[in-house]
Amino acid sequence: MIEVRISPAQRRKLESELRNFASRSGIAVAETVAIIGQSVAKELARKVQPWGLSKKQGDKFELNILKQVSKAARYATYKGAPGEVSDVHARYRNKNGAVTVRAPDKIQPKRKPFVRPEVLTEAKKKQANAGIAKAGWIAAGESIDSPLLKTAKGISKRIKGIAPWIRRHVNSNKGSSAFIRKGGLNSTIYLTNKVDYAYSKAGTNGQAVQGAIADGYKRTITIIKARLKKLQ
């Protein structure tokens, strides 16, 4: 769970724009924090490995993960390593998730080789896992309950720029939020990604999380300025 709270330094950058927007829109200043929360959710999704949200990035990742699984399967065949494709892929991944082992161009199999469908099935599973982890943050951002994030008919707006390889997994089972409204900009939003492997148990993704929060605040200023132009 990530707490989205405005620090004193960030408040100085955002406060003027947010108060101006709130005044001209006829809403409570506290409500503007919803925009920050959704911006941060999108940036958290962007920084879940593999980095990015676009179709191009998804296509690149899908090709790369297929190569990684194929390398692990071929190396296991070369070494005679036991297990299914999922076992050998996990065994030969380093701490960053990359398969660095490589079998020679010509090998004498020491075990029954993996057939292509087995490799493709494992690759598709890993491809989906990445989209699901990102979908958890998008679901959390889209669950924030605020009129600022809804249409005139009260329908929640989707976060823009989310490619199908992520969007297809977005649902309420993947993420949630809690909006605690307080005075002015002291309101707090809690974002929860319900996909357990989206978090680093060793805490190694802390820097990416903090970067996502910082970038989310920056995006908020851009969003607010765009909304102010529409009010002119």
C-alpha positions as CSV (number, residue, x, y, z in Angstrom):
1,M,0.0,0.0,0.0
2,I,1.4,3.4,-1.0
3,E,0.3,6.6,0.8
4,V,0.0,9.5,-1.5
5,R,0.6,12.6,0.6
6,I,1.8,16.1,-0.4
7,S,5.1,17.0,1.3
8,P,5.9,20.6,2.2
9,A,8.2,21.0,-0.7
10,Q,5.8,19.5,-3.2
11,R,3.0,21.6,-1.7
12,R,4.7,24.8,-2.6
13,K,4.8,23.8,-6.2
14,L,1.3,22.6,-6.4
15,E,-0.7,24.7,-4.0
16,S,-1.2,27.8,-6.1
17,E,-2.4,25.8,-9.2
18,L,-4.6,23.5,-7.2
19,R,-6.3,26.4,-5.2
20,N,-6.8,28.3,-8.4
21,F,-8.4,25.4,-10.1
22,A,-10.6,24.6,-7.1
23,S,-11.8,28.2,-7.0
24,R,-12.6,28.5,-10.6
25,S,-14.2,25.0,-10.7
26,G,-16.3,25.7,-7.6
27,I,-15.0,22.7,-5.8
28,A,-13.3,22.1,-2.4
29,V,-9.5,22.2,-2.5
30,A,-9.4,18.8,-0.8
31,E,-11.1,17.3,-3.8
32,T,-8.1,18.2,-6.1
33,V,-6.0,15.6,-4.3
34,A,-7.9,13.0,-6.3
35,I,-6.1,14.1,-9.4
36,I,-2.8,13.7,-7.7
37,G,-3.7,10.2,-6.6
38,Q,-4.7,9.1,-10.1
39,S,-1.5,10.6,-11.6
40,V,0.6,8.8,-9.1
41,A,-1.2,5.5,-9.8
42,K,-0.4,5.8,-13.5
43,E,3.2,6.5,-12.8
44,L,3.4,3.5,-10.4
45,A,2.0,1.3,-13.2
46,R,4.6,2.8,-15.6
47,K,7.5,1.9,-13.4
48,V,6.4,-1.7,-12.7
49,Q,8.8,-3.9,-14.7
50,P,8.9,-3.9,-17.7
51,W,9.0,-0.1,-17.8
52,G,6.2,1.6,-19.8
53,L,2.5,1.4,-20.6
54,S,2.4,1.6,-24.4
55,K,1.6,-1.1,-27.0
56,K,5.1,-0.7,-28.4
57,Q,6.6,-1.4,-25.0
58,G,4.3,-4.4,-24.6
59,D,5.3,-5.8,-27.9
60,K,9.0,-5.4,-27.1
61,F,8.5,-7.0,-23.7
62,E,6.6,-10.0,-25.1
63,L,9.3,-10.7,-27.7
64,N,12.0,-10.4,-25.0
65,I,10.3,-12.7,-22.5
66,L,9.9,-15.3,-25.2
67,K,13.6,-15.1,-25.9
68,Q,14.4,-15.4,-22.2
69,V,12.2,-18.5,-21.7
70,S,13.6,-20.1,-24.9
71,K,17.2,-19.5,-23.7
72,A,16.4,-21.1,-20.3
73,A,14.7,-24.1,-21.9
74,R,17.5,-24.7,-24.4
75,Y,20.2,-24.4,-21.6
76,A,18.3,-26.9,-19.5
77,T,18.2,-29.3,-22.4
78,Y,22.0,-28.8,-22.8
79,K,22.8,-29.3,-19.1
80,G,20.2,-32.0,-18.5
81,A,18.4,-30.0,-15.8
82,P,15.2,-31.4,-14.5
83,G,11.8,-29.8,-14.2
84,E,9.2,-28.1,-16.4
85,V,9.7,-24.9,-18.4
86,S,8.6,-22.8,-15.5
87,D,11.1,-24.5,-13.2
88,V,14.1,-24.0,-15.5
89,H,13.1,-20.4,-16.3
90,A,12.9,-19.5,-12.6
91,R,16.3,-21.3,-12.0
92,Y,18.2,-19.5,-14.6
93,R,16.9,-16.0,-14.0
94,N,19.1,-13.6,-12.2
95,K,17.9,-11.1,-9.5
96,N,16.8,-8.7,-12.3
97,G,14.8,-11.3,-14.0
98,A,17.1,-11.8,-17.0
99,V,18.3,-15.2,-18.2
100,T,22.1,-14.8,-18.7
101,V,23.1,-18.5,-19.3
102,R,23.5,-19.5,-22.9
103,A,23.9,-22.9,-24.5
104,P,26.4,-23.5,-27.4
105,D,25.1,-23.2,-30.9
106,K,25.4,-27.0,-31.3
107,I,24.4,-29.2,-28.3
108,Q,23.9,-32.8,-27.4
109,P,20.7,-32.9,-25.5
110,K,21.0,-34.5,-22.0
111,R,17.3,-34.5,-21.4
112,K,14.1,-34.6,-23.4
113,P,13.9,-31.2,-25.2
114,F,11.0,-28.9,-24.5
115,V,8.6,-28.6,-27.4
116,R,7.6,-25.2,-28.7
117,P,4.1,-25.2,-27.3
118,E,5.5,-25.6,-23.7
119,V,7.8,-22.6,-24.2
120,L,5.1,-20.5,-25.7
121,T,2.7,-21.3,-22.8
122,E,5.3,-20.3,-20.2
123,A,6.1,-17.1,-22.1
124,K,2.5,-16.1,-22.4
125,K,2.0,-16.6,-18.6
126,K,5.0,-14.4,-17.8
127,Q,3.7,-11.8,-20.3
128,A,0.3,-11.7,-18.7
129,N,1.9,-11.4,-15.2
130,A,3.5,-8.2,-16.1
131,G,0.3,-6.7,-17.5
132,I,-1.6,-7.8,-14.4
133,A,0.9,-6.2,-12.0
134,K,0.5,-2.9,-13.9
135,A,-3.2,-3.3,-14.0
136,G,-3.3,-3.3,-10.2
137,W,-2.1,0.3,-10.0
138,I,-4.4,1.4,-12.8
139,A,-7.4,-0.3,-11.0
140,A,-6.4,1.5,-7.8
141,G,-6.2,4.9,-9.6
142,E,-9.5,4.4,-11.4
143,S,-11.3,3.4,-8.1
144,I,-10.6,6.8,-6.5
145,D,-14.1,8.2,-5.6
146,S,-14.2,11.8,-6.7
147,P,-16.5,13.9,-9.0
148,L,-13.3,15.2,-10.6
149,L,-12.6,11.8,-12.0
150,K,-16.1,11.1,-13.3
151,T,-18.1,12.2,-16.3
152,A,-21.1,14.5,-16.1
153,K,-23.3,11.3,-15.8
154,G,-21.2,10.1,-12.8
155,I,-19.3,7.4,-14.7
156,S,-15.7,6.9,-13.6
157,K,-13.2,8.0,-16.3
158,R,-10.5,5.6,-17.5
159,I,-6.9,6.6,-17.2
160,K,-5.7,7.4,-20.6
161,G,-2.7,5.9,-22.4
162,I,-3.1,2.3,-21.2
163,A,-2.5,-0.3,-23.9
164,P,-4.6,-3.4,-24.3
165,W,-1.9,-5.8,-22.8
166,I,-2.5,-4.0,-19.5
167,R,-6.1,-2.7,-19.9
168,R,-7.5,-6.2,-20.4
169,H,-6.5,-7.1,-16.8
170,V,-7.9,-4.0,-15.1
171,N,-10.8,-4.7,-12.6
172,S,-11.7,-4.1,-9.0
173,N,-10.1,-7.3,-7.9
174,K,-6.7,-6.0,-8.9
175,G,-6.6,-2.7,-7.0
176,S,-8.4,-0.3,-4.7
177,S,-8.2,3.1,-3.0
178,A,-9.3,5.0,0.0
179,F,-9.8,8.8,-0.1
180,I,-9.5,10.4,3.3
181,R,-10.7,14.0,3.0
182,K,-9.3,16.5,5.4
183,G,-8.9,20.3,5.4
184,G,-7.4,21.7,2.2
185,L,-4.4,19.8,0.8
186,N,-4.1,17.6,3.9
187,S,-6.3,15.0,2.4
188,T,-4.8,11.6,1.9
189,I,-5.3,8.9,-0.7
190,Y,-4.2,5.3,-0.1
191,L,-3.6,3.1,-3.2
192,T,-3.5,-0.6,-2.9
193,N,-2.3,-2.9,-5.6
194,K,-3.8,-6.3,-4.8
195,V,-1.4,-8.2,-7.0
196,D,1.1,-9.5,-4.4
197,Y,4.1,-9.8,-6.7
198,A,3.8,-6.2,-7.8
199,Y,5.8,-5.4,-4.7
200,S,9.4,-6.2,-4.0
201,K,9.6,-8.3,-0.9
202,A,13.2,-7.2,-0.4
203,G,12.3,-3.6,-0.8
204,T,14.5,-3.1,-3.9
205,N,11.8,-1.2,-5.8
206,G,11.6,1.6,-3.2
207,Q,13.5,4.1,-5.4
208,A,11.1,3.4,-8.4
209,V,8.1,3.9,-6.1
210,Q,9.4,7.3,-4.9
211,G,10.2,8.2,-8.4
212,A,6.7,7.4,-9.5
213,I,5.2,9.5,-6.7
214,A,7.5,12.5,-7.7
215,D,6.6,12.1,-11.4
216,G,2.9,11.8,-10.5
217,Y,3.0,15.2,-8.8
218,K,4.7,16.7,-11.9
219,R,2.0,15.3,-14.1
220,T,-0.6,16.8,-11.9
221,I,0.6,20.3,-12.6
222,T,0.3,19.6,-16.3
223,I,-3.2,18.1,-15.9
224,I,-4.3,21.1,-13.8
225,K,-3.0,23.6,-16.3
226,A,-4.8,21.8,-19.1
227,R,-8.1,21.8,-17.2
228,L,-7.7,25.5,-16.4
229,K,-7.4,26.3,-20.1
230,K,-10.7,24.5,-20.7
231,L,-12.3,26.7,-18.1
232,Q,-11.3,29.9,-19.9
